Amino acid sequence: ILFFFKYWDLIAGTLRGFGLDLLPSLGLSLPIGISFYTFQTMTYPVDVYRGDAQVQRSVVNFGTFVTLFPQLIAGPILKYKELADQVDQRSYSVEQFANGVHIFVIGLGKKVLLANNIGMLWDAYKAMPTGELTVLGAWLGVLAFSLQLYFDFSGYSDMAVGLGRMLGFEFLKNFDYPYISRSVTEFWRRWHISLGSWFREYVYIPMGGNRVSRGRLCFNLMVGWGLTGLWHGASWNFLLWGLYFGILLIVEKLWLGRLLERWPAALRHVYTLFLVLVSWAIFALEDFGQLGTYLSAMFGFAGGGLWDPAFGYYLRSYLVVLVIGCITATPLCAGLWRRIPKRGQAVVLPVLVVAGLLLSTAYLVDATYNPFLYFRF
């Protein structure tokens, strides 16, 4: 089902590009969230076959697992063995419901107040004519996209976790401050945790994992990351994006990992952010011509110069939201919150939750810009 709806037209179009008119293009609309719920449903037969979970004899309970609406269209991807007991029996409490509301409002604020506002900066640079892209402008644009994607996706994940908790379900968190990572390997332990866990457990380890020769290890990683890239979208730039990370992880695992441990922490952080930002340019731009132009601009080969007045204008216009985004993408705020005495938290938290909900709702009512980046997945 996933191949038919998502990849049929990609294969048909690619074959026609080579002069082979073998498959008709169907122009099918992509069902919302198909990549999430197909992967989630696939865990049931595998977990039962391996003996990690019992056969579910209730059609209603199995249907609940497959169609669990809080995370159905944007994750996190759940494994049946992790949720089987909760489907059959779960507990409820006022405290649990209140905590779910708190998490949901955080996610809503990430999406509506941060992702949507920062996303307008990326859209401006993405639409900019080729000759007007400067080095600093191109980097500012891809920085904006990296923050937009993080707050958009982690915001939806937080809302799913919060809704699940209100209903008595406990979902694992999907993001763990990925932009504080000091290696690409660490980044992928923190970014889209449920997807990485799914591919590791159901693809990478069955292929042999790390307990194989170097050649087979490289093959396993490239296959796993090629599939990870294609999971994100039916376009060849996503395959390139996945292979890009596959190569980086191979280099770190086989050669660079030990060297990185001797680098200063700040240098490792810069190294990781540099490679991740380049990856987001590949991820964001499906047209290879536009991608080549944008990457050329990032590295000063597009002829647009270092900066221009437009860069200064956009930086001034979006500086506040960019600074807020950069700060909230780290554990700094959570660390400061933990320093507040419990009694103070009990007073302040309800006020913050209500204020966040009202502000987000007001913005939703008034705003016309509300993209859903993971809609196509």
N, C-alpha and C positions, 0 to 999 in steps of 0.2 A: 504494500500500500504506500509506504513512504517513498520507494523508488518511483512508482507510477506517478504519483502526484507531484513530486518534487524534482525528479531528475530526468524524466522522460524527455521533456522539451530541451533540456540541456544537451543530452546525448544526440537527439535528433538534429539540433542546430549545429552541433560540432561536426557530425557526419556530413551534413550538407556543405559545411565549410571546406571539407576535403573532396567535394564533388560527388558524394555518395548519398543519393536521395532514397535512403532505405526505410526511414521511419517518418511518419507524418507528425507535424507539430500539432498538439491537441489544444494548446492554450488554456490549460486547466487552471482554475483558481486554487491557490494553496490553502487547504483547511487550516484554520487558526490553531497554532500550537502542535501541529502534527509531529514535529521532531521530538517534542517533549513526551507526549503521551504514548507514542509508539515505542520509544526506548523504555519508558516506565513499564508498559505492558509486557515487553519482552523479558523483563526480569522474573516474571512469575514462573513460566515453564522452566527457566534455567535454575532458579532457586529451588523449585520443587524437585527437579531432576537431580540436583547435587545433594539433596537432603538437608538444605539449609532452611527449608520452610515446609509446613504441612500443606497437603492439598486443601484448597478452599472449596467446601461443598455447598456453600450458600451462594446462589447467583447474586443475591442482593449485596452481600459483602464484597464479592469480587467486583461487581459493578461499582461499588463505592470506591474501591481502590483505583479502578481505571478512570473513573470520571470525577475524582476528588477535585472539586472546582477551585479551591483557593490557589492551587499551583498548576492547574491544567494547561494553561496557555503560555506560561513563562517560567516554569520551574519553581523550586528546584526539582530535579529528576529524582523520584523516590524509588528505592528498591523494595520489592515485595517483602523480603525477609525483615526489613527494618520497620515495616508498617503492619505486618500481618496481625500481630497481637493487638495493635491499636484499632484495627478495623473491627475485630471481634469484641473488644472491650476497652473502654477508656474512661478516665475520670474527669469530672468537671468541678470547678470551684470559682468563686467570685474573684479571688486573687489571680487565678490563671486567666480568666476572661479579661481582667483589667490589664494584665501584662501583655496579652494579645493586642489589646487596643493601643497600648503604648508602642509596641513594635510596628503595628500597622501604620500609625501616624508618622513614625520616623520614615518608613518607606514611602509614604505618600509625599512627605516633604522633600525627600531626595528626588523623587520623580518630578513633581510639579514645580517646586521652587528652585531647584538646582539644575537638574538635567535639561528641562525645557528652556531655561534662560541661557545656559551655556551653549546649548545646541544651536541657537541662532547665530552665534559667532562662527561655529564650524560651517554652517550653511553659507554664510557670507564668503568665507574663503574657498569653499568648495566650488561656488559658482563664479569665482573671480576669473577673468580672462587670463590666458596663459602668460602673456607678457607683463602682467601686473603683479604676479606672485614674487615676493621678495623672500630672502632666506628667513629672516625673523618672522615675517608674516606667515610663511608656510609652517614653521614650527609652532607658532601661536595657534594656528588653525588645528593642527593635529593634537596639540595639548588640549584644546577645547573639546575635540571629539573624544579623547581618552577619558576626560572627566564626564562628558555627557553619557557615554556608554556605561561607565561605571555606575553613575547615580541612577541612570534609567534602569539598568538590569538589576543592580543590587536593591534598588527601590522596590521594583516588582517582587523580588525575592523576599524582601522584608515584609511586604504586605501579605504575601502568601503565608509566610511563617506566622505572622500575627493573626490572620484569619483562621489558620489551622489551629492555633492555640485557643482561640475563642470557641472553637468547636470540639476541643478536647484532644487534638492531635499535636504531637511534638515532631516538627520537622527540623532537620539539621540545617545550620546556617550555610549559605551558599558562597559567601564572600568573607574574607578575613583580612581586610586592609591590604590588598595586593600591591598597592603602590609604595609600600614601605619595604618591599622585598630587596634583597641584596644579591640575588642571582635569578636567572630565568627559571631554574628549577624551583626555587622557592616561590616565585611569582605564580607558577601553575599549581602550587599547593594551596594558594590563597584565592585564586581567581576561579570562578565557576566550579566550586569544589565538587558538586554533585556530578557534573559532566566528566571531570577528570577521574573521579572515582569509578564511574560507570565504565569508561573505556579501559581503565586499568584492570578492573575485575572481570569484565566480560569479553575483552579483546586482547589486551596486552599480556596478561598473565597466562591465559590459555595458549597463547602463541609461544610461551616459554619464558616470558618476562626477562629478568636480568640473568637468569641461570643458563646462559647459552654462550656460544662463542661471540667474539667481538663483531664478526660479520653478521651473524644472525641477530645480535642485539640491535645493530644499526637498521637492519631490515624491519625488525619488529617495531622500532620507534618510528620509522618513516611510514610504515603502513598505518600504525595507530594514529599518527598525527595527520596523515593525509585524510583519513576518515573523519577525524575531528574537524578538520577544515571544511570538508564537504558537508558535515552535519549542519554547519552554520548557514549554508546557502547553496543554491544551485547555480553557482558561477565559478569560473576557474580561478578567480582571484582568491576565493576561500581555500581552494586546494593549495595555491601558492603560499597563502598565509599559514596553513597547517604544516606544509613542508619546511617553511622558514623556521618555525619553532622546532620541528623535528631535528633539523640540522643543528640549531643552537643547543638543544638538549643533549644531542650526541657529543658535541664538542665539550660541553661542560662535564658530562658523565665520564668521558674517556680521557680528557686531557686537562681542561681548564679548571675543573672543580677544585683540585688541591691548590692550584695557584691562586684562585680567588680567595681562599681562606687566609692567605698571607697579605692580601691587599687591605688598606684602610677601609673602614666601614663606609665612609663617605664616597670613596672611589667605586666601591662595589655597587652602591646605590645609584650613582650616576651611570655606570655601565649598564645596569639593568633597565633604568628608565629610558636611556637612549635606544636600546634595542626594542623595548616594548613600544615606544612612540613610533619608531619606524614600522613596526608590525601593524599598528593601527591605521597607518596610511594605506597599507596593502589591503587591510580588512575593509576599509571604508569605500574604496574606489574600485568599482567593478570593471570599468573600462580601462584596458591596459594602456592605451594611449594617454589618458588622463592621469593614470597612476605614474607612468614614466615621467610625465611633465612635472607632477607634484613632487616626486622624489628628487628630480633634478633641481627643482627650486629649493628644496630643503638643504641640499648640499652645494648650492651656489652655481649650478650649471645651467640655469634657465635664463640667465641674462637679466633678471629683474632687480639685481642689486641686493644690498644687505637689508635695507629698510626703506620705507617711504612714508609720506604723511598718513596714508590709510592705516598703516600699522600703528602709528601713534594714536590715531582716532579710535581704533577698535580696542587698543590696550586701555586707554582712558575710560572708554564706555563700559568695558566689561571687567575692569580691574577688581572691583569690590566682589563680584560674584565669583571670579576666578580665585581670589585669595580665600574666600569662604570655602570654595570647593576644595582647594588644596589642603586647607586645614582639616576639614571634616573627612577627607579621604585618609586621614591618619588617626591613630588611637588617642590623639591629644585631648579631644573633647571628652571621650569616655574616661580617660585618666583623671581629668579635672572633676568630672561628676562623681567618681568614686571617692574623692577627697572630701566631699560634702557629707556631714554627719547624716545618719539614717533619718533622724527626725527632720532635718532640713530637706532631705530628698522627698519625704512624705508630703511636705507642704508645697514644694516647688513643682514636683512632677505633674500633678493634675493641672496646674496652671499652664505649664508648657504644652501638655497634650492638647488641651482645649484651644490654646492660642495657635498651635501648629495646625490643628484641624480646621479652624476658622480661616486662617490665612491661606491654606492650601485650597480650601473650597472657594474662597473669594477669587483666587487666581484662576481656578478652573472655570468659573462662571464668566470671568472677564476676558480670558485669553483665547486666542484663535489658534495658537501654535501649540500642538500637543502630540508630537510624533511618538510612535511605539516602535523602537528600534528592533525589538525581538519579535515583532509581529510576523516577519517572514520566515521565522525558524520553526 
